[in-house]
Every structure is written in C-alpha cells, then in structure tokens.
Amino acid sequence: MKIFISVIMMFLMGCKPSATKGFVSDDMENKYSRKLSPDHRFTLFYRFEDNPLDPGRWLSYYVTENKTDILKKEKTKILADSIYWRSDNVLVIIPYRKMIKADMEVREKDNDNQILIPVK
C-alpha cells in the first residue's frame, strides 16, 4: 500500500499543470511596445515590421490581462496602418490598403475601414 501511494505521489509531482500554457515569456514582452487599456485591465503588446514585398507594414500583436498575465488574445499578424484602444476595451485596427490615387491619402481617418476586436 505504501508503495502504491508513493508511486501516485511521484506521478502527481511529475505532472505539469496546463494552466501555465497561456502565459507570455519575458523574451516576447521585450520585443514589443505596450499600451494599457483605458481601464488598465489589459495590456496590448504590438510591433510593426517592414514588409519587403509591399509598402505596407506587418502588425504583430497580442493582449494579456494585467492581474494574471494570461493571454486574452493570441498572437496575431496582419497588414495594418495602426492599432489603438477604444474607451470600452475594444481594440481598433486600421487595416492597410493600397492607395491608387494620391488624393485618396488625405481622407479623414473616421472614414477608414476598421477592425474592431472586443477584449473581455
């Protein structure tokens, strides 16, 4: 009986919890810029990379919860011009679009297509 209990104890000590799967490494955090959400519950980590085949830039981003450091939005990569927080914890991404005419570049930002990503 003692052998059985000791085998079970060794097995339980060797098991790794799966709850740590969503945590972010320090190496990832150092390569990204940060923006806090308006209510300081979440942190947006983002970085822009040049695209050698196109004038657009790659945006890589992910979101973590501040208290637990658990990923709320997985790492995503998209061609985009900008990213920012809206007041209701919604990420707004302005996607990259090729400009055909030069006069289209001076349009209002409010008229841009936006990708809205709620974070809860």
N, C-alpha and C positions, 0 to 999 in steps of 0.2 A: 504494500500500500504506500509506503514511504517513497519507494522508487517511482511509482506511478505519479505521485504528487510532485516529486522533484522534476520528472520529465515534463509534466504540464507547466510547471513554473518556468523551466528553461525555454520551453516553446513560446510562452507568453512574453518573456523578456526579449526574445529574438524577433518578435513581430514588430514591424514598424507601423505607426499609425498613418492612415491615409489622409488625415485632416491637414497635414503639412504640405500636401500636394499643391495647393493653390498659393503658397507663399512665394514672394518675389526675392530673388537673390540680390545681395548688395552690388554685385557686378552689373546687373541690369539697371539698378537705380542710378548708378554713377554715370551712365551714358546718356541719360535722358534729362530734359528740362522738366520742371514741375510747375503745376498750377493747382492751388486749392480750390475746391468748390465754394460757392458763396456761403454755405452754412458750415464750412470746414469739416464736413464728414468724410469727404473723399479727396483723393489726390490724383490728378491727371498727370501721367508721365508721357512725354511726347518728344519726338525728334524728327527733323526734316533731313532727308538725304537727297543729293542731286541725282537726277535720272540722266545717264549719259546718252540715251537714245531720244530724248524728248526734253523740251524746256521745262516741263512740269517737275515738281518735287514729290518724292515719296514721303508720306507721313506715317510714322510708326507710333502707335500709342497703346496704352493700357491704363486701367483705373484700379486703384486699391482703396480699401476702407482704412481710415486713419487709425481707429482703435485696435483693430485686429490684424492689419496688414495683409488681409486676404484679397485676392483678385476679385473684382466685381465685373470687369470687362476684360476678356482675354486680349493678348497682344494682337493687334490688327495692323495691316499695312494697306494704304490706299493713296492714290494720287490726289493731292489736295493742296489748296492755297493757304488755308488757315483753319485753326481749331480754337474754340473758346467755350467757357461755361455760360449758360443762361442762368437767370436767378432762381429757377425751380429745379436745380440739379439735372439739367439736360445739357448734354454735350452738343454743340453745333459745329458741324464740319462743312466748310465751303469747298466743294469738290473742284478739281482743276478742269478747265475746259479750254480747248484751243480757241484763240481769238482769230477770226478770219479777217476782220477789218480793224484798223487801228482805232476808229472811233468807238468801237464796242468796249474798249478797255476803260473808258471813263464813265461807265454806267454806275448807277447807285448800287452800293453794297446790299441794300434792302431787297433789290430785285433778283439777287443771285439765288440759284437753287441751293437749298441747304439740306444736309442730312442731320436729322435730329435723333439723338440716342439718349433715352432716359436711363438714369443710373439710380438704382434702388438698393 
